[in-house]
């Protein structure tokens, strides 16, 4: 699955934020992205509009802007979403997405 994997730059920022707040070395994150080759996609206008529109169907499930940025990228690319966040599965149908729970 990593061969076709992509992540929004917003979600990458969340990872680096978590690392900074928990005194984790950013080098490990750098190495992860270098090793896996996961594409980091810039958060552009199309993603911003799509993420905003998804607020209607994700609000009741408590999804954040970061969550919606991930879903927006998947929607734009007609891609599956892999997540361990169970509330995301609740919005799959309404968002028009295939969401696969990892656990």
MDTraj code that builds the backbone (N, CA, C; nanometers):
import mdtraj as md
import numpy as np

residues = "UNK UNK UNK UNK UNK UNK UNK UNK UNK UNK UNK UNK UNK UNK UNK UNK UNK UNK UNK UNK UNK UNK UNK UNK UNK UNK UNK UNK UNK UNK UNK UNK UNK UNK UNK UNK UNK UNK UNK UNK UNK UNK UNK UNK UNK UNK UNK UNK UNK UNK UNK UNK UNK UNK UNK UNK UNK UNK UNK UNK UNK UNK UNK UNK UNK UNK UNK UNK UNK UNK UNK UNK UNK UNK UNK UNK UNK UNK UNK UNK UNK UNK UNK UNK UNK UNK UNK UNK UNK UNK UNK UNK UNK UNK UNK UNK UNK UNK UNK UNK UNK UNK UNK".split()
xyz = np.array([
    [0.0819, -0.1200, 0.0000],
    [0.0000, 0.0000, 0.0000],
    [0.0861, 0.1261, 0.0000],
    [0.2072, 0.1167, 0.0486],
    [0.2935, 0.2342, 0.0554],
    [0.3325, 0.2861, -0.0824],
    [0.3322, 0.1984, -0.1822],
    [0.3719, 0.2417, -0.3161],
    [0.2844, 0.3538, -0.3695],
    [0.1565, 0.3513, -0.3344],
    [0.0620, 0.4521, -0.3835],
    [0.0189, 0.5497, -0.2751],
    [0.0815, 0.5447, -0.1587],
    [0.0383, 0.6253, -0.0447],
    [0.0707, 0.7734, -0.0634],
    [-0.0211, 0.8552, -0.0161],
    [-0.0032, 1.0009, -0.0164],
    [-0.0606, 1.0554, 0.1126],
    [-0.0069, 1.1683, 0.1557],
    [-0.0535, 1.2325, 0.2774],
    [-0.0544, 1.3830, 0.2541],
    [-0.1513, 1.4482, 0.3101],
    [-0.1593, 1.5936, 0.3000],
    [-0.0506, 1.6574, 0.3861],
    [0.0040, 1.7667, 0.3386],
    [0.1044, 1.8408, 0.4155],
    [0.0483, 1.8846, 0.5503],
    [-0.0821, 1.9044, 0.5594],
    [-0.1446, 1.9397, 0.6875],
    [-0.1240, 1.8270, 0.7881],
    [-0.1393, 1.7035, 0.7434],
    [-0.1223, 1.5902, 0.8328],
    [0.0242, 1.5679, 0.8690],
    [0.1138, 1.6004, 0.7778],
    [0.2568, 1.5940, 0.8094],
    [0.2887, 1.6968, 0.9181],
    [0.2294, 1.8152, 0.9082],
    [0.2481, 1.9171, 1.0110],
    [0.1996, 1.8661, 1.1463],
    [0.0910, 1.7897, 1.1474],
    [0.0413, 1.7332, 1.2730],
    [0.1427, 1.6360, 1.3339],
    [0.2067, 1.5574, 1.2504],
    [0.3061, 1.4612, 1.2985],
    [0.4251, 1.5349, 1.3603],
    [0.4740, 1.6380, 1.2901],
    [0.5865, 1.7148, 1.3435],
    [0.5465, 1.7922, 1.4697],
    [0.4225, 1.8361, 1.4775],
    [0.3733, 1.9033, 1.5973],
    [0.3741, 1.8074, 1.7153],
    [0.3237, 1.6877, 1.6944],
    [0.3229, 1.5861, 1.8004],
    [0.4655, 1.5596, 1.8479],
    [0.5569, 1.5459, 1.7532],
    [0.6964, 1.5189, 1.7889],
    [0.7547, 1.6333, 1.8708],
    [0.7297, 1.7551, 1.8291],
    [0.7840, 1.8717, 1.9004],
    [0.7277, 1.8806, 2.0421],
    [0.5991, 1.8579, 2.0566],
    [0.5354, 1.8676, 2.1881],
    [0.5764, 1.7557, 2.2832],
    [0.6258, 1.6466, 2.2252],
    [0.6641, 1.5313, 2.3067],
    [0.8145, 1.5061, 2.3049],
    [0.8892, 1.6088, 2.2675],
    [1.0359, 1.6015, 2.2661],
    [1.0896, 1.4814, 2.1885],
    [1.0270, 1.4507, 2.0762],
    [1.0735, 1.3427, 1.9894],
    [1.1579, 1.4024, 1.8770],
    [1.2608, 1.3316, 1.8340],
    [1.3499, 1.3869, 1.7314],
    [1.2837, 1.3917, 1.5939],
    [1.2864, 1.5072, 1.5281],
    [1.2281, 1.5165, 1.3941],
    [1.3029, 1.4325, 1.2922],
    [1.4272, 1.3962, 1.3218],
    [1.5054, 1.3140, 1.2293],
    [1.4366, 1.1807, 1.2003],
    [1.3692, 1.1250, 1.2997],
    [1.2998, 0.9978, 1.2813],
    [1.1851, 1.0129, 1.1816],
    [1.1168, 1.1255, 1.1870],
    [1.0070, 1.1507, 1.0932],
    [1.0636, 1.1728, 0.9535],
    [1.1704, 1.2511, 0.9453],
    [1.2371, 1.2729, 0.8166],
    [1.2752, 1.1386, 0.7538],
    [1.3338, 1.0517, 0.8347],
    [1.3786, 0.9212, 0.7862],
    [1.2607, 0.8358, 0.7409],
    [1.1512, 0.8422, 0.8170],
    [1.0319, 0.7656, 0.7796],
    [0.9835, 0.8043, 0.6406],
    [0.9682, 0.9339, 0.6159],
    [0.9189, 0.9776, 0.4849],
    [1.0199, 0.9488, 0.3743],
    [1.1478, 0.9607, 0.4044],
    [1.2510, 0.9298, 0.3049],
    [1.2514, 0.7805, 0.2719],
    [1.2360, 0.6976, 0.3750],
    [1.2414, 0.5523, 0.3561],
    [1.1169, 0.4976, 0.2859],
    [1.0006, 0.5467, 0.3234],
    [0.8761, 0.4921, 0.2681],
    [0.8415, 0.5495, 0.1316],
    [0.8889, 0.6702, 0.1048],
    [0.8551, 0.7329, -0.0228],
    [0.7113, 0.7819, -0.0312],
    [0.6442, 0.7924, 0.0827],
    [0.5068, 0.8428, 0.0833],
    [0.5068, 0.9849, 0.0276],
    [0.4188, 1.0079, -0.0664],
    [0.4084, 1.1398, -0.1292],
    [0.3432, 1.2387, -0.0327],
    [0.4085, 1.3511, -0.0104],
    [0.3511, 1.4588, 0.0701],
    [0.2928, 1.5599, -0.0275],
    [0.1611, 1.5797, -0.0182],
    [0.0891, 1.6641, -0.1137],
    [0.0606, 1.8002, -0.0503],
    [0.0996, 1.9055, -0.1195],
    [0.0739, 2.0412, -0.0716],
    [-0.0763, 2.0629, -0.0559],
    [-0.1128, 2.1345, 0.0487],
    [-0.2541, 2.1666, 0.0736],
    [-0.2898, 2.2869, -0.0127],
    [-0.3636, 2.2627, -0.1185],
    [-0.3951, 2.3680, -0.2144],
    [-0.5408, 2.4124, -0.2025],
    [-0.5795, 2.5002, -0.2933],
    [-0.7152, 2.5561, -0.2896],
    [-0.8224, 2.4480, -0.3043],
    [-0.8017, 2.3548, -0.3962],
    [-0.9005, 2.2489, -0.4178],
    [-0.9202, 2.1657, -0.2913],
    [-0.8110, 2.1319, -0.2242],
    [-0.8231, 2.0575, -0.0988],
    [-0.8908, 2.1415, 0.0082],
    [-0.8585, 2.2696, 0.0119],
    [-0.9186, 2.3587, 0.1110],
    [-1.0699, 2.3654, 0.0937],
    [-1.1143, 2.3807, -0.0302],
    [-1.2585, 2.3872, -0.0585],
    [-1.3251, 2.2551, -0.0219],
    [-1.2640, 2.1451, -0.0624],
    [-1.3216, 2.0129, -0.0344],
    [-1.3258, 1.9860, 0.1158],
    [-1.2187, 2.0210, 0.1864],
    [-1.2162, 2.0019, 0.3325],
    [-1.3258, 2.0850, 0.3988],
    [-1.3451, 2.2052, 0.3510],
    [-1.4510, 2.2902, 0.4051],
    [-1.5884, 2.2312, 0.3815],
    [-1.6107, 2.1789, 0.2629],
    [-1.7405, 2.1193, 0.2300],
    [-1.7664, 1.9934, 0.3115],
    [-1.6616, 1.9214, 0.3472],
    [-1.6776, 1.7996, 0.4267],
    [-1.7203, 1.8277, 0.5703],
    [-1.7098, 1.9526, 0.6137],
    [-1.7482, 1.9876, 0.7508],
    [-1.8937, 1.9514, 0.7793],
    [-1.9776, 1.9625, 0.6797],
    [-2.1203, 1.9336, 0.6973],
    [-2.1421, 1.7883, 0.7396],
    [-2.0699, 1.6956, 0.6760],
    [-2.0923, 1.5537, 0.7055],
    [-2.0024, 1.4998, 0.8157],
    [-1.9006, 1.5755, 0.8562],
    [-1.8081, 1.5253, 0.9592],
    [-1.8266, 1.5893, 1.0952],
    [-1.9019, 1.6944, 1.1004],
    [-1.9159, 1.7710, 1.2249],
    [-1.9654, 1.6870, 1.3423],
    [-2.0707, 1.6082, 1.3197],
    [-2.1282, 1.5282, 1.4279],
    [-2.0319, 1.4217, 1.4795],
    [-1.9363, 1.3823, 1.3955],
    [-1.8380, 1.2816, 1.4366],
    [-1.7151, 1.3443, 1.5003],
    [-1.7112, 1.4773, 1.5045],
    [-1.6029, 1.5473, 1.5716],
    [-1.4712, 1.5495, 1.4965],
    [-1.4749, 1.5339, 1.3659],
    [-1.3511, 1.5345, 1.2896],
    [-1.2931, 1.6750, 1.2798],
    [-1.1613, 1.6827, 1.2850],
    [-1.0893, 1.8101, 1.2843],
    [-1.0559, 1.8540, 1.1420],
    [-0.9992, 1.9732, 1.1307],
    [-0.9514, 2.0210, 1.0009],
    [-0.8453, 1.9262, 0.9462],
    [-0.7571, 1.8775, 1.0327],
    [-0.6559, 1.7817, 0.9886],
    [-0.7190, 1.6549, 0.9329],
    [-0.8221, 1.6057, 1.0024],
    [-0.8944, 1.4874, 0.9547],
    [-0.9567, 1.5145, 0.8178],
    [-1.0209, 1.6293, 0.8090],
    [-1.0880, 1.6637, 0.6828],
    [-0.9889, 1.6877, 0.5694],
    [-0.8690, 1.7340, 0.6014],
    [-0.7696, 1.7539, 0.4956],
    [-0.7280, 1.6191, 0.4374],
    [-0.7164, 1.5190, 0.5221],
    [-0.6867, 1.3839, 0.4755],
    [-0.8000, 1.3309, 0.3881],
    [-0.9219, 1.3450, 0.4356],
    [-1.0375, 1.2976, 0.3604],
    [-1.0523, 1.3727, 0.2283],
    [-1.0242, 1.5012, 0.2299],
    [-1.0341, 1.5815, 0.1071],
    [-0.9362, 1.5320, 0.0017],
    [-0.8138, 1.5031, 0.0419],
    [-0.7151, 1.4520, -0.0532],
    [-0.7620, 1.3197, -0.1127],
    [-0.8148, 1.2326, -0.0294],
    [-0.8649, 1.1038, -0.0785],
    [-0.9816, 1.1239, -0.1742],
    [-1.0704, 1.2160, -0.1412],
    [-1.1861, 1.2421, -0.2268],
    [-1.1423, 1.2944, -0.3633],
    [-1.0493, 1.3873, -0.3636],
    [-0.9994, 1.4456, -0.4883],
    [-0.9311, 1.3397, -0.5741],
    [-0.8575, 1.2517, -0.5104],
    [-0.7819, 1.1491, -0.5838],
    [-0.8610, 1.0201, -0.6036],
    [-0.9835, 1.0167, -0.5545],
    [-1.0654, 0.8961, -0.5609],
    [-0.9877, 0.7775, -0.5034],
    [-0.9342, 0.7992, -0.3846],
    [-0.8496, 0.6993, -0.3192],
    [-0.9157, 0.6475, -0.1922],
    [-0.8716, 0.5312, -0.1487],
    [-0.9162, 0.4759, -0.0221],
    [-0.8444, 0.5468, 0.0922],
    [-0.9094, 0.5489, 0.2075],
    [-0.8509, 0.6080, 0.3269],
    [-0.8231, 0.4957, 0.4256],
    [-0.7000, 0.4903, 0.4751],
    [-0.6641, 0.3940, 0.5788],
    [-0.6500, 0.4704, 0.7091],
    [-0.7175, 0.4243, 0.8128],
    [-0.7126, 0.4942, 0.9415],
    [-0.7405, 0.3975, 1.0557],
    [-0.6977, 0.4367, 1.1737],
    [-0.7328, 0.3640, 1.2954],
    [-0.8386, 0.4410, 1.3736],
    [-0.8808, 0.5556, 1.3209],
    [-0.9809, 0.6402, 1.3879],
    [-1.1219, 0.5952, 1.3516],
    [-1.1862, 0.5272, 1.4442],
    [-1.3189, 0.4714, 1.4180],
    [-1.4259, 0.5736, 1.3767],
    [-1.4251, 0.6949, 1.4323],
    [-1.5288, 0.7903, 1.3903],
    [-1.5267, 0.8214, 1.2397],
    [-1.4129, 0.8027, 1.1763],
    [-1.4057, 0.8286, 1.0320],
    [-1.4981, 0.7349, 0.9543],
    [-1.5096, 0.6106, 0.9993],
    [-1.5939, 0.5134, 0.9305],
    [-1.7397, 0.5576, 0.9292],
    [-1.7795, 0.6347, 1.0299],
    [-1.9181, 0.6813, 1.0391],
    [-1.9543, 0.7787, 0.9270],
    [-1.8553, 0.8431, 0.8675],
    [-1.8830, 0.9453, 0.7662],
    [-1.8562, 0.8960, 0.6239],
    [-1.8106, 0.7726, 0.6098],
    [-1.7708, 0.7214, 0.4791],
    [-1.8786, 0.7383, 0.3729],
    [-1.9976, 0.6899, 0.4012],
    [-2.1057, 0.6965, 0.3028],
    [-2.1442, 0.8376, 0.2671],
    [-2.1660, 0.9200, 0.3676],
    [-2.2064, 1.0586, 0.3446],
    [-2.0977, 1.1389, 0.2738],
    [-1.9712, 1.1030, 0.2977],
    [-1.8598, 1.1749, 0.2347],
    [-1.8265, 1.1187, 0.0976],
    [-1.8845, 1.0049, 0.0640],
    [-1.8553, 0.9424, -0.0647],
    [-1.7151, 0.8843, -0.0706],
    [-1.6715, 0.8256, 0.0420],
    [-1.5357, 0.7727, 0.0515],
    [-1.5360, 0.6276, 0.0968],
    [-1.4313, 0.5555, 0.0572],
    [-1.4091, 0.4206, 0.1095],
    [-1.3067, 0.4346, 0.2198],
    [-1.3474, 0.4076, 0.3430],
    [-1.2607, 0.4223, 0.4589],
    [-1.2380, 0.2836, 0.5193],
    [-1.1112, 0.2471, 0.5280],
    [-1.0719, 0.1161, 0.5789],
    [-1.0116, 0.1335, 0.7175],
    [-1.0700, 0.0663, 0.8152],
    [-1.0169, 0.0716, 0.9521],
    [-0.9034, -0.0306, 0.9652],
    [-0.7903, 0.0169, 1.0173],
    [-0.6735, -0.0695, 1.0330],
    [-0.6830, -0.1605, 1.1533],
    [-0.7627, -0.1225, 1.2509],
    [-0.7800, -0.2067, 1.3699],
    [-0.9174, -0.1900, 1.4236],
])
top = md.Topology()
chain = top.add_chain()
for i, resn in enumerate(residues, 1):
    res = top.add_residue(resn, chain, resSeq=i)
    for name in ("N", "CA", "C"):
        top.add_atom(name, md.element.get_by_symbol(name[0]), res)
traj = md.Trajectory(xyz[None], top)
